[in-house]
């Protein structure tokens, strides 16, 4: 027996199916990267409720880290990141009080690059589930000037690190060893050990630092070279 549906009944069935499809699409959209979160909402997903996923934010991007519950759940080594955006703690190592903040104020370009690298790690390793409205995304989900500033400074840090690497490669590093009984020493297979300032360190970290490099005898008059304390001018081995 063939059942024939009236046009009105068929239209009703199609309408119900369309509504169900739209509701399903709407639900999926709410779980996608386009969802906007508030700090209060994110705080609910801190791993203390087994019925909810565990979420964390970094630079305003929100990720589902439930598959790492042993790390991000209560008692886990990374539980302090759950339910919040604690971007600064990824480089500061301060996991208490004011250290659990999304502010990167005062950090160097290298430190900001490190936070951006961490965010990239989460994009590769975990599911992104939206954006956190606040410092890094506005109420429409658009990047704020704060996020653009962080990314620009991180990019600058990456460029400076590459320049530092290329500059370091021009001068051979000293050999070195250290033991608790004998202390440490540096030496050169060819040339003489000298301390030399790393040219981009101030721009990278806001501090100056020096490294040990080997120089030929005719290069020892070069400005900026420092003889190790207690080391003879033409010694190839120096205590440190």
Biotite code that builds the C-alpha atoms (Angstrom):
import biotite.structure as struc

atoms = struc.array([
    struc.Atom([0.000, 0.000, 0.000], chain_id="A", res_id=1, res_name="UNK", atom_name="CA", element="C"),
    struc.Atom([1.384, 3.370, -1.025], chain_id="A", res_id=2, res_name="UNK", atom_name="CA", element="C"),
    struc.Atom([0.724, 6.223, 1.401], chain_id="A", res_id=3, res_name="UNK", atom_name="CA", element="C"),
    struc.Atom([0.353, 9.646, -0.179], chain_id="A", res_id=4, res_name="UNK", atom_name="CA", element="C"),
    struc.Atom([1.030, 12.697, 2.025], chain_id="A", res_id=5, res_name="UNK", atom_name="CA", element="C"),
    struc.Atom([-0.994, 15.791, 1.506], chain_id="A", res_id=6, res_name="UNK", atom_name="CA", element="C"),
    struc.Atom([0.977, 18.904, 0.476], chain_id="A", res_id=7, res_name="UNK", atom_name="CA", element="C"),
    struc.Atom([0.201, 20.565, 3.819], chain_id="A", res_id=8, res_name="UNK", atom_name="CA", element="C"),
    struc.Atom([1.417, 17.562, 5.843], chain_id="A", res_id=9, res_name="UNK", atom_name="CA", element="C"),
    struc.Atom([4.553, 17.259, 3.727], chain_id="A", res_id=10, res_name="UNK", atom_name="CA", element="C"),
    struc.Atom([5.254, 20.955, 4.269], chain_id="A", res_id=11, res_name="UNK", atom_name="CA", element="C"),
    struc.Atom([4.887, 20.517, 8.030], chain_id="A", res_id=12, res_name="UNK", atom_name="CA", element="C"),
    struc.Atom([7.301, 17.568, 8.062], chain_id="A", res_id=13, res_name="UNK", atom_name="CA", element="C"),
    struc.Atom([9.859, 19.519, 6.054], chain_id="A", res_id=14, res_name="UNK", atom_name="CA", element="C"),
    struc.Atom([9.474, 22.523, 8.356], chain_id="A", res_id=15, res_name="UNK", atom_name="CA", element="C"),
    struc.Atom([10.138, 20.382, 11.454], chain_id="A", res_id=16, res_name="UNK", atom_name="CA", element="C"),
    struc.Atom([13.176, 18.829, 9.803], chain_id="A", res_id=17, res_name="UNK", atom_name="CA", element="C"),
    struc.Atom([14.490, 22.252, 8.829], chain_id="A", res_id=18, res_name="UNK", atom_name="CA", element="C"),
    struc.Atom([14.066, 23.571, 12.376], chain_id="A", res_id=19, res_name="UNK", atom_name="CA", element="C"),
    struc.Atom([15.918, 20.552, 13.786], chain_id="A", res_id=20, res_name="UNK", atom_name="CA", element="C"),
    struc.Atom([18.696, 21.084, 11.269], chain_id="A", res_id=21, res_name="UNK", atom_name="CA", element="C"),
    struc.Atom([18.988, 24.752, 12.152], chain_id="A", res_id=22, res_name="UNK", atom_name="CA", element="C"),
    struc.Atom([19.025, 24.007, 15.877], chain_id="A", res_id=23, res_name="UNK", atom_name="CA", element="C"),
    struc.Atom([21.778, 21.451, 15.382], chain_id="A", res_id=24, res_name="UNK", atom_name="CA", element="C"),
    struc.Atom([23.771, 23.912, 13.327], chain_id="A", res_id=25, res_name="UNK", atom_name="CA", element="C"),
    struc.Atom([23.261, 26.595, 15.948], chain_id="A", res_id=26, res_name="UNK", atom_name="CA", element="C"),
    struc.Atom([24.494, 24.250, 18.692], chain_id="A", res_id=27, res_name="UNK", atom_name="CA", element="C"),
    struc.Atom([27.606, 23.359, 16.724], chain_id="A", res_id=28, res_name="UNK", atom_name="CA", element="C"),
    struc.Atom([28.271, 27.005, 16.059], chain_id="A", res_id=29, res_name="UNK", atom_name="CA", element="C"),
    struc.Atom([28.053, 27.749, 19.788], chain_id="A", res_id=30, res_name="UNK", atom_name="CA", element="C"),
    struc.Atom([30.764, 25.163, 20.400], chain_id="A", res_id=31, res_name="UNK", atom_name="CA", element="C"),
    struc.Atom([33.014, 26.431, 17.619], chain_id="A", res_id=32, res_name="UNK", atom_name="CA", element="C"),
    struc.Atom([35.869, 28.880, 17.571], chain_id="A", res_id=33, res_name="UNK", atom_name="CA", element="C"),
    struc.Atom([33.408, 31.733, 17.110], chain_id="A", res_id=34, res_name="UNK", atom_name="CA", element="C"),
    struc.Atom([31.917, 31.449, 20.591], chain_id="A", res_id=35, res_name="UNK", atom_name="CA", element="C"),
    struc.Atom([32.593, 34.391, 22.877], chain_id="A", res_id=36, res_name="UNK", atom_name="CA", element="C"),
    struc.Atom([33.258, 33.737, 26.570], chain_id="A", res_id=37, res_name="UNK", atom_name="CA", element="C"),
    struc.Atom([33.215, 35.964, 29.608], chain_id="A", res_id=38, res_name="UNK", atom_name="CA", element="C"),
    struc.Atom([35.646, 35.528, 32.493], chain_id="A", res_id=39, res_name="UNK", atom_name="CA", element="C"),
    struc.Atom([32.757, 34.427, 34.700], chain_id="A", res_id=40, res_name="UNK", atom_name="CA", element="C"),
    struc.Atom([31.703, 31.722, 32.237], chain_id="A", res_id=41, res_name="UNK", atom_name="CA", element="C"),
    struc.Atom([35.245, 30.477, 31.730], chain_id="A", res_id=42, res_name="UNK", atom_name="CA", element="C"),
    struc.Atom([35.758, 30.188, 35.498], chain_id="A", res_id=43, res_name="UNK", atom_name="CA", element="C"),
    struc.Atom([33.038, 27.508, 35.629], chain_id="A", res_id=44, res_name="UNK", atom_name="CA", element="C"),
    struc.Atom([35.153, 25.194, 33.466], chain_id="A", res_id=45, res_name="UNK", atom_name="CA", element="C"),
    struc.Atom([38.056, 24.815, 35.892], chain_id="A", res_id=46, res_name="UNK", atom_name="CA", element="C"),
    struc.Atom([37.898, 21.050, 36.225], chain_id="A", res_id=47, res_name="UNK", atom_name="CA", element="C"),
    struc.Atom([36.062, 20.890, 39.556], chain_id="A", res_id=48, res_name="UNK", atom_name="CA", element="C"),
    struc.Atom([32.821, 19.720, 37.876], chain_id="A", res_id=49, res_name="UNK", atom_name="CA", element="C"),
    struc.Atom([33.269, 16.306, 36.255], chain_id="A", res_id=50, res_name="UNK", atom_name="CA", element="C"),
    struc.Atom([30.251, 16.993, 34.069], chain_id="A", res_id=51, res_name="UNK", atom_name="CA", element="C"),
    struc.Atom([31.901, 19.935, 32.325], chain_id="A", res_id=52, res_name="UNK", atom_name="CA", element="C"),
    struc.Atom([34.935, 20.104, 30.045], chain_id="A", res_id=53, res_name="UNK", atom_name="CA", element="C"),
    struc.Atom([38.120, 21.781, 31.260], chain_id="A", res_id=54, res_name="UNK", atom_name="CA", element="C"),
    struc.Atom([38.948, 25.007, 29.466], chain_id="A", res_id=55, res_name="UNK", atom_name="CA", element="C"),
    struc.Atom([41.794, 27.501, 29.614], chain_id="A", res_id=56, res_name="UNK", atom_name="CA", element="C"),
    struc.Atom([42.614, 30.755, 27.898], chain_id="A", res_id=57, res_name="UNK", atom_name="CA", element="C"),
    struc.Atom([45.855, 32.140, 26.560], chain_id="A", res_id=58, res_name="UNK", atom_name="CA", element="C"),
    struc.Atom([46.076, 35.521, 24.831], chain_id="A", res_id=59, res_name="UNK", atom_name="CA", element="C"),
    struc.Atom([42.285, 35.455, 24.746], chain_id="A", res_id=60, res_name="UNK", atom_name="CA", element="C"),
    struc.Atom([42.005, 32.186, 22.804], chain_id="A", res_id=61, res_name="UNK", atom_name="CA", element="C"),
    struc.Atom([40.043, 29.502, 24.680], chain_id="A", res_id=62, res_name="UNK", atom_name="CA", element="C"),
    struc.Atom([40.901, 25.808, 24.420], chain_id="A", res_id=63, res_name="UNK", atom_name="CA", element="C"),
    struc.Atom([39.303, 22.563, 25.561], chain_id="A", res_id=64, res_name="UNK", atom_name="CA", element="C"),
    struc.Atom([42.033, 20.696, 27.451], chain_id="A", res_id=65, res_name="UNK", atom_name="CA", element="C"),
    struc.Atom([39.775, 17.975, 28.868], chain_id="A", res_id=66, res_name="UNK", atom_name="CA", element="C"),
    struc.Atom([41.866, 15.223, 27.289], chain_id="A", res_id=67, res_name="UNK", atom_name="CA", element="C"),
    struc.Atom([44.677, 16.392, 29.570], chain_id="A", res_id=68, res_name="UNK", atom_name="CA", element="C"),
    struc.Atom([42.535, 16.149, 32.716], chain_id="A", res_id=69, res_name="UNK", atom_name="CA", element="C"),
    struc.Atom([45.328, 14.453, 34.660], chain_id="A", res_id=70, res_name="UNK", atom_name="CA", element="C"),
    struc.Atom([47.387, 17.623, 34.161], chain_id="A", res_id=71, res_name="UNK", atom_name="CA", element="C"),
    struc.Atom([44.718, 20.332, 34.150], chain_id="A", res_id=72, res_name="UNK", atom_name="CA", element="C"),
    struc.Atom([42.230, 18.839, 36.610], chain_id="A", res_id=73, res_name="UNK", atom_name="CA", element="C"),
    struc.Atom([42.291, 19.437, 40.394], chain_id="A", res_id=74, res_name="UNK", atom_name="CA", element="C"),
    struc.Atom([45.662, 18.451, 41.807], chain_id="A", res_id=75, res_name="UNK", atom_name="CA", element="C"),
    struc.Atom([47.291, 18.378, 38.374], chain_id="A", res_id=76, res_name="UNK", atom_name="CA", element="C"),
    struc.Atom([50.534, 20.176, 37.686], chain_id="A", res_id=77, res_name="UNK", atom_name="CA", element="C"),
    struc.Atom([48.818, 22.666, 35.359], chain_id="A", res_id=78, res_name="UNK", atom_name="CA", element="C"),
    struc.Atom([45.539, 23.038, 37.248], chain_id="A", res_id=79, res_name="UNK", atom_name="CA", element="C"),
    struc.Atom([46.286, 26.707, 37.945], chain_id="A", res_id=80, res_name="UNK", atom_name="CA", element="C"),
    struc.Atom([45.681, 27.434, 34.229], chain_id="A", res_id=81, res_name="UNK", atom_name="CA", element="C"),
    struc.Atom([42.183, 25.909, 34.154], chain_id="A", res_id=82, res_name="UNK", atom_name="CA", element="C"),
    struc.Atom([39.168, 28.196, 34.027], chain_id="A", res_id=83, res_name="UNK", atom_name="CA", element="C"),
    struc.Atom([41.139, 31.401, 33.349], chain_id="A", res_id=84, res_name="UNK", atom_name="CA", element="C"),
    struc.Atom([43.518, 33.234, 31.060], chain_id="A", res_id=85, res_name="UNK", atom_name="CA", element="C"),
    struc.Atom([46.838, 33.258, 32.904], chain_id="A", res_id=86, res_name="UNK", atom_name="CA", element="C"),
    struc.Atom([49.010, 34.144, 29.912], chain_id="A", res_id=87, res_name="UNK", atom_name="CA", element="C"),
    struc.Atom([51.746, 35.777, 32.001], chain_id="A", res_id=88, res_name="UNK", atom_name="CA", element="C"),
    struc.Atom([52.303, 32.661, 34.120], chain_id="A", res_id=89, res_name="UNK", atom_name="CA", element="C"),
    struc.Atom([53.419, 30.701, 31.043], chain_id="A", res_id=90, res_name="UNK", atom_name="CA", element="C"),
    struc.Atom([56.714, 32.617, 31.163], chain_id="A", res_id=91, res_name="UNK", atom_name="CA", element="C"),
    struc.Atom([56.877, 34.028, 34.693], chain_id="A", res_id=92, res_name="UNK", atom_name="CA", element="C"),
    struc.Atom([56.377, 30.736, 36.530], chain_id="A", res_id=93, res_name="UNK", atom_name="CA", element="C"),
    struc.Atom([54.315, 32.623, 39.138], chain_id="A", res_id=94, res_name="UNK", atom_name="CA", element="C"),
    struc.Atom([51.230, 30.445, 39.617], chain_id="A", res_id=95, res_name="UNK", atom_name="CA", element="C"),
    struc.Atom([49.714, 32.247, 42.603], chain_id="A", res_id=96, res_name="UNK", atom_name="CA", element="C"),
    struc.Atom([47.809, 35.470, 43.237], chain_id="A", res_id=97, res_name="UNK", atom_name="CA", element="C"),
    struc.Atom([48.630, 38.310, 40.863], chain_id="A", res_id=98, res_name="UNK", atom_name="CA", element="C"),
    struc.Atom([50.844, 36.006, 38.812], chain_id="A", res_id=99, res_name="UNK", atom_name="CA", element="C"),
    struc.Atom([47.754, 34.336, 37.331], chain_id="A", res_id=100, res_name="UNK", atom_name="CA", element="C"),
    struc.Atom([46.920, 37.223, 35.018], chain_id="A", res_id=101, res_name="UNK", atom_name="CA", element="C"),
    struc.Atom([46.566, 37.787, 31.296], chain_id="A", res_id=102, res_name="UNK", atom_name="CA", element="C"),
    struc.Atom([48.589, 41.020, 31.451], chain_id="A", res_id=103, res_name="UNK", atom_name="CA", element="C"),
    struc.Atom([51.993, 40.898, 29.757], chain_id="A", res_id=104, res_name="UNK", atom_name="CA", element="C"),
    struc.Atom([52.904, 44.429, 30.757], chain_id="A", res_id=105, res_name="UNK", atom_name="CA", element="C"),
    struc.Atom([56.655, 44.886, 31.163], chain_id="A", res_id=106, res_name="UNK", atom_name="CA", element="C"),
    struc.Atom([57.661, 41.618, 29.513], chain_id="A", res_id=107, res_name="UNK", atom_name="CA", element="C"),
    struc.Atom([60.441, 41.558, 26.934], chain_id="A", res_id=108, res_name="UNK", atom_name="CA", element="C"),
    struc.Atom([59.954, 40.744, 23.275], chain_id="A", res_id=109, res_name="UNK", atom_name="CA", element="C"),
    struc.Atom([61.482, 37.286, 23.840], chain_id="A", res_id=110, res_name="UNK", atom_name="CA", element="C"),
    struc.Atom([59.072, 36.577, 26.689], chain_id="A", res_id=111, res_name="UNK", atom_name="CA", element="C"),
    struc.Atom([56.128, 37.705, 24.573], chain_id="A", res_id=112, res_name="UNK", atom_name="CA", element="C"),
    struc.Atom([57.359, 35.457, 21.764], chain_id="A", res_id=113, res_name="UNK", atom_name="CA", element="C"),
    struc.Atom([57.359, 32.589, 24.255], chain_id="A", res_id=114, res_name="UNK", atom_name="CA", element="C"),
    struc.Atom([53.709, 33.250, 25.183], chain_id="A", res_id=115, res_name="UNK", atom_name="CA", element="C"),
    struc.Atom([52.751, 33.362, 21.492], chain_id="A", res_id=116, res_name="UNK", atom_name="CA", element="C"),
    struc.Atom([54.633, 30.079, 21.003], chain_id="A", res_id=117, res_name="UNK", atom_name="CA", element="C"),
    struc.Atom([52.606, 28.569, 23.857], chain_id="A", res_id=118, res_name="UNK", atom_name="CA", element="C"),
    struc.Atom([49.381, 29.733, 22.226], chain_id="A", res_id=119, res_name="UNK", atom_name="CA", element="C"),
    struc.Atom([50.509, 28.097, 18.965], chain_id="A", res_id=120, res_name="UNK", atom_name="CA", element="C"),
    struc.Atom([51.189, 24.886, 20.884], chain_id="A", res_id=121, res_name="UNK", atom_name="CA", element="C"),
    struc.Atom([47.604, 24.835, 22.142], chain_id="A", res_id=122, res_name="UNK", atom_name="CA", element="C"),
    struc.Atom([46.259, 25.432, 18.634], chain_id="A", res_id=123, res_name="UNK", atom_name="CA", element="C"),
    struc.Atom([48.260, 22.405, 17.476], chain_id="A", res_id=124, res_name="UNK", atom_name="CA", element="C"),
    struc.Atom([47.461, 20.176, 20.437], chain_id="A", res_id=125, res_name="UNK", atom_name="CA", element="C"),
    struc.Atom([43.958, 21.051, 21.673], chain_id="A", res_id=126, res_name="UNK", atom_name="CA", element="C"),
    struc.Atom([40.569, 22.072, 20.316], chain_id="A", res_id=127, res_name="UNK", atom_name="CA", element="C"),
    struc.Atom([39.931, 25.842, 20.219], chain_id="A", res_id=128, res_name="UNK", atom_name="CA", element="C"),
    struc.Atom([36.427, 26.638, 21.480], chain_id="A", res_id=129, res_name="UNK", atom_name="CA", element="C"),
    struc.Atom([36.189, 30.409, 21.249], chain_id="A", res_id=130, res_name="UNK", atom_name="CA", element="C"),
    struc.Atom([37.535, 33.731, 22.375], chain_id="A", res_id=131, res_name="UNK", atom_name="CA", element="C"),
    struc.Atom([37.557, 35.456, 25.743], chain_id="A", res_id=132, res_name="UNK", atom_name="CA", element="C"),
    struc.Atom([36.074, 38.935, 25.768], chain_id="A", res_id=133, res_name="UNK", atom_name="CA", element="C"),
    struc.Atom([38.385, 41.340, 27.549], chain_id="A", res_id=134, res_name="UNK", atom_name="CA", element="C"),
    struc.Atom([41.996, 42.335, 27.088], chain_id="A", res_id=135, res_name="UNK", atom_name="CA", element="C"),
    struc.Atom([42.624, 40.577, 23.769], chain_id="A", res_id=136, res_name="UNK", atom_name="CA", element="C"),
    struc.Atom([39.209, 40.359, 22.075], chain_id="A", res_id=137, res_name="UNK", atom_name="CA", element="C"),
    struc.Atom([36.356, 42.832, 22.067], chain_id="A", res_id=138, res_name="UNK", atom_name="CA", element="C"),
    struc.Atom([32.644, 42.045, 22.404], chain_id="A", res_id=139, res_name="UNK", atom_name="CA", element="C"),
    struc.Atom([32.438, 41.328, 18.674], chain_id="A", res_id=140, res_name="UNK", atom_name="CA", element="C"),
    struc.Atom([35.325, 38.857, 18.812], chain_id="A", res_id=141, res_name="UNK", atom_name="CA", element="C"),
    struc.Atom([37.740, 41.175, 17.050], chain_id="A", res_id=142, res_name="UNK", atom_name="CA", element="C"),
    struc.Atom([41.408, 41.391, 18.135], chain_id="A", res_id=143, res_name="UNK", atom_name="CA", element="C"),
    struc.Atom([42.147, 44.392, 20.343], chain_id="A", res_id=144, res_name="UNK", atom_name="CA", element="C"),
    struc.Atom([45.135, 46.694, 20.104], chain_id="A", res_id=145, res_name="UNK", atom_name="CA", element="C"),
    struc.Atom([46.603, 44.829, 23.085], chain_id="A", res_id=146, res_name="UNK", atom_name="CA", element="C"),
    struc.Atom([46.682, 41.553, 21.135], chain_id="A", res_id=147, res_name="UNK", atom_name="CA", element="C"),
    struc.Atom([48.069, 43.248, 18.028], chain_id="A", res_id=148, res_name="UNK", atom_name="CA", element="C"),
    struc.Atom([50.765, 44.855, 20.166], chain_id="A", res_id=149, res_name="UNK", atom_name="CA", element="C"),
    struc.Atom([51.772, 41.547, 21.754], chain_id="A", res_id=150, res_name="UNK", atom_name="CA", element="C"),
    struc.Atom([51.959, 39.798, 18.386], chain_id="A", res_id=151, res_name="UNK", atom_name="CA", element="C"),
    struc.Atom([53.984, 42.634, 16.857], chain_id="A", res_id=152, res_name="UNK", atom_name="CA", element="C"),
    struc.Atom([56.461, 42.637, 19.751], chain_id="A", res_id=153, res_name="UNK", atom_name="CA", element="C"),
    struc.Atom([56.708, 38.828, 19.615], chain_id="A", res_id=154, res_name="UNK", atom_name="CA", element="C"),
    struc.Atom([57.455, 39.005, 15.889], chain_id="A", res_id=155, res_name="UNK", atom_name="CA", element="C"),
    struc.Atom([60.148, 41.576, 16.611], chain_id="A", res_id=156, res_name="UNK", atom_name="CA", element="C"),
    struc.Atom([61.568, 39.219, 19.232], chain_id="A", res_id=157, res_name="UNK", atom_name="CA", element="C"),
    struc.Atom([61.726, 36.409, 16.685], chain_id="A", res_id=158, res_name="UNK", atom_name="CA", element="C"),
    struc.Atom([63.632, 38.646, 14.268], chain_id="A", res_id=159, res_name="UNK", atom_name="CA", element="C"),
    struc.Atom([66.102, 39.718, 16.943], chain_id="A", res_id=160, res_name="UNK", atom_name="CA", element="C"),
    struc.Atom([66.672, 36.125, 18.050], chain_id="A", res_id=161, res_name="UNK", atom_name="CA", element="C"),
    struc.Atom([67.518, 35.178, 14.481], chain_id="A", res_id=162, res_name="UNK", atom_name="CA", element="C"),
    struc.Atom([69.939, 38.096, 14.228], chain_id="A", res_id=163, res_name="UNK", atom_name="CA", element="C"),
    struc.Atom([71.497, 37.104, 17.545], chain_id="A", res_id=164, res_name="UNK", atom_name="CA", element="C"),
    struc.Atom([71.891, 33.538, 16.330], chain_id="A", res_id=165, res_name="UNK", atom_name="CA", element="C"),
    struc.Atom([73.557, 34.705, 13.110], chain_id="A", res_id=166, res_name="UNK", atom_name="CA", element="C"),
    struc.Atom([75.837, 37.077, 15.031], chain_id="A", res_id=167, res_name="UNK", atom_name="CA", element="C"),
    struc.Atom([76.855, 34.359, 17.493], chain_id="A", res_id=168, res_name="UNK", atom_name="CA", element="C"),
    struc.Atom([77.667, 32.048, 14.588], chain_id="A", res_id=169, res_name="UNK", atom_name="CA", element="C"),
    struc.Atom([80.321, 34.495, 13.369], chain_id="A", res_id=170, res_name="UNK", atom_name="CA", element="C"),
    struc.Atom([82.412, 33.892, 16.502], chain_id="A", res_id=171, res_name="UNK", atom_name="CA", element="C"),
    struc.Atom([83.369, 30.384, 17.680], chain_id="A", res_id=172, res_name="UNK", atom_name="CA", element="C"),
    struc.Atom([82.063, 29.519, 21.141], chain_id="A", res_id=173, res_name="UNK", atom_name="CA", element="C"),
    struc.Atom([84.491, 28.574, 23.890], chain_id="A", res_id=174, res_name="UNK", atom_name="CA", element="C"),
    struc.Atom([84.572, 25.040, 25.214], chain_id="A", res_id=175, res_name="UNK", atom_name="CA", element="C"),
    struc.Atom([83.528, 24.747, 28.847], chain_id="A", res_id=176, res_name="UNK", atom_name="CA", element="C"),
    struc.Atom([83.238, 22.285, 31.696], chain_id="A", res_id=177, res_name="UNK", atom_name="CA", element="C"),
    struc.Atom([82.270, 22.392, 35.347], chain_id="A", res_id=178, res_name="UNK", atom_name="CA", element="C"),
    struc.Atom([82.443, 20.034, 38.310], chain_id="A", res_id=179, res_name="UNK", atom_name="CA", element="C"),
    struc.Atom([81.639, 20.533, 41.973], chain_id="A", res_id=180, res_name="UNK", atom_name="CA", element="C"),
    struc.Atom([85.099, 19.378, 42.973], chain_id="A", res_id=181, res_name="UNK", atom_name="CA", element="C"),
    struc.Atom([87.198, 21.345, 40.489], chain_id="A", res_id=182, res_name="UNK", atom_name="CA", element="C"),
    struc.Atom([84.915, 24.249, 39.557], chain_id="A", res_id=183, res_name="UNK", atom_name="CA", element="C"),
    struc.Atom([84.681, 25.451, 35.979], chain_id="A", res_id=184, res_name="UNK", atom_name="CA", element="C"),
    struc.Atom([86.913, 26.475, 33.127], chain_id="A", res_id=185, res_name="UNK", atom_name="CA", element="C"),
    struc.Atom([86.625, 27.663, 29.555], chain_id="A", res_id=186, res_name="UNK", atom_name="CA", element="C"),
    struc.Atom([89.130, 27.107, 26.774], chain_id="A", res_id=187, res_name="UNK", atom_name="CA", element="C"),
    struc.Atom([89.709, 27.522, 23.056], chain_id="A", res_id=188, res_name="UNK", atom_name="CA", element="C"),
    struc.Atom([91.110, 24.880, 20.719], chain_id="A", res_id=189, res_name="UNK", atom_name="CA", element="C"),
    struc.Atom([92.172, 27.744, 18.478], chain_id="A", res_id=190, res_name="UNK", atom_name="CA", element="C"),
    struc.Atom([92.512, 31.297, 19.743], chain_id="A", res_id=191, res_name="UNK", atom_name="CA", element="C"),
    struc.Atom([91.980, 32.837, 23.168], chain_id="A", res_id=192, res_name="UNK", atom_name="CA", element="C"),
    struc.Atom([88.850, 33.003, 25.349], chain_id="A", res_id=193, res_name="UNK", atom_name="CA", element="C"),
    struc.Atom([87.254, 36.403, 25.823], chain_id="A", res_id=194, res_name="UNK", atom_name="CA", element="C"),
    struc.Atom([83.954, 37.651, 27.164], chain_id="A", res_id=195, res_name="UNK", atom_name="CA", element="C"),
    struc.Atom([82.006, 39.589, 24.552], chain_id="A", res_id=196, res_name="UNK", atom_name="CA", element="C"),
    struc.Atom([78.652, 41.312, 24.866], chain_id="A", res_id=197, res_name="UNK", atom_name="CA", element="C"),
    struc.Atom([75.753, 39.853, 22.907], chain_id="A", res_id=198, res_name="UNK", atom_name="CA", element="C"),
    struc.Atom([74.707, 42.770, 20.672], chain_id="A", res_id=199, res_name="UNK", atom_name="CA", element="C"),
    struc.Atom([70.937, 42.247, 20.642], chain_id="A", res_id=200, res_name="UNK", atom_name="CA", element="C"),
    struc.Atom([70.446, 41.132, 24.240], chain_id="A", res_id=201, res_name="UNK", atom_name="CA", element="C"),
    struc.Atom([69.300, 44.532, 25.521], chain_id="A", res_id=202, res_name="UNK", atom_name="CA", element="C"),
    struc.Atom([66.604, 44.749, 22.860], chain_id="A", res_id=203, res_name="UNK", atom_name="CA", element="C"),
    struc.Atom([65.588, 41.136, 23.471], chain_id="A", res_id=204, res_name="UNK", atom_name="CA", element="C"),
    struc.Atom([65.418, 40.955, 27.242], chain_id="A", res_id=205, res_name="UNK", atom_name="CA", element="C"),
    struc.Atom([65.989, 44.475, 28.537], chain_id="A", res_id=206, res_name="UNK", atom_name="CA", element="C"),
    struc.Atom([69.292, 43.313, 30.050], chain_id="A", res_id=207, res_name="UNK", atom_name="CA", element="C"),
    struc.Atom([72.864, 42.927, 28.905], chain_id="A", res_id=208, res_name="UNK", atom_name="CA", element="C"),
    struc.Atom([74.737, 39.646, 28.885], chain_id="A", res_id=209, res_name="UNK", atom_name="CA", element="C"),
    struc.Atom([78.090, 38.346, 27.720], chain_id="A", res_id=210, res_name="UNK", atom_name="CA", element="C"),
    struc.Atom([79.249, 35.053, 26.285], chain_id="A", res_id=211, res_name="UNK", atom_name="CA", element="C"),
    struc.Atom([82.607, 33.368, 25.836], chain_id="A", res_id=212, res_name="UNK", atom_name="CA", element="C"),
    struc.Atom([84.031, 33.403, 22.325], chain_id="A", res_id=213, res_name="UNK", atom_name="CA", element="C"),
    struc.Atom([87.410, 32.519, 20.830], chain_id="A", res_id=214, res_name="UNK", atom_name="CA", element="C"),
    struc.Atom([89.537, 35.197, 19.151], chain_id="A", res_id=215, res_name="UNK", atom_name="CA", element="C"),
    struc.Atom([92.759, 35.086, 17.209], chain_id="A", res_id=216, res_name="UNK", atom_name="CA", element="C"),
    struc.Atom([95.746, 36.946, 18.674], chain_id="A", res_id=217, res_name="UNK", atom_name="CA", element="C"),
    struc.Atom([95.478, 39.736, 16.103], chain_id="A", res_id=218, res_name="UNK", atom_name="CA", element="C"),
    struc.Atom([91.835, 40.267, 17.144], chain_id="A", res_id=219, res_name="UNK", atom_name="CA", element="C"),
    struc.Atom([92.488, 40.727, 20.860], chain_id="A", res_id=220, res_name="UNK", atom_name="CA", element="C"),
    struc.Atom([92.734, 44.500, 20.583], chain_id="A", res_id=221, res_name="UNK", atom_name="CA", element="C"),
    struc.Atom([89.138, 44.656, 19.391], chain_id="A", res_id=222, res_name="UNK", atom_name="CA", element="C"),
    struc.Atom([86.979, 46.972, 21.501], chain_id="A", res_id=223, res_name="UNK", atom_name="CA", element="C"),
    struc.Atom([84.566, 45.374, 23.935], chain_id="A", res_id=224, res_name="UNK", atom_name="CA", element="C"),
    struc.Atom([86.539, 42.206, 24.706], chain_id="A", res_id=225, res_name="UNK", atom_name="CA", element="C"),
    struc.Atom([87.019, 41.293, 28.351], chain_id="A", res_id=226, res_name="UNK", atom_name="CA", element="C"),
    struc.Atom([89.687, 38.990, 29.807], chain_id="A", res_id=227, res_name="UNK", atom_name="CA", element="C"),
    struc.Atom([88.434, 36.530, 32.406], chain_id="A", res_id=228, res_name="UNK", atom_name="CA", element="C"),
    struc.Atom([89.409, 37.515, 35.938], chain_id="A", res_id=229, res_name="UNK", atom_name="CA", element="C"),
    struc.Atom([92.506, 35.603, 37.020], chain_id="A", res_id=230, res_name="UNK", atom_name="CA", element="C"),
    struc.Atom([93.345, 34.589, 33.454], chain_id="A", res_id=231, res_name="UNK", atom_name="CA", element="C"),
    struc.Atom([96.565, 35.517, 31.661], chain_id="A", res_id=232, res_name="UNK", atom_name="CA", element="C"),
    struc.Atom([96.245, 37.662, 28.555], chain_id="A", res_id=233, res_name="UNK", atom_name="CA", element="C"),
    struc.Atom([97.407, 34.878, 26.209], chain_id="A", res_id=234, res_name="UNK", atom_name="CA", element="C"),
    struc.Atom([96.097, 31.903, 28.142], chain_id="A", res_id=235, res_name="UNK", atom_name="CA", element="C"),
    struc.Atom([93.995, 29.459, 26.169], chain_id="A", res_id=236, res_name="UNK", atom_name="CA", element="C"),
    struc.Atom([92.372, 28.080, 29.341], chain_id="A", res_id=237, res_name="UNK", atom_name="CA", element="C"),
    struc.Atom([90.665, 30.265, 31.957], chain_id="A", res_id=238, res_name="UNK", atom_name="CA", element="C"),
    struc.Atom([89.053, 29.380, 35.301], chain_id="A", res_id=239, res_name="UNK", atom_name="CA", element="C"),
    struc.Atom([85.499, 30.585, 35.846], chain_id="A", res_id=240, res_name="UNK", atom_name="CA", element="C"),
])
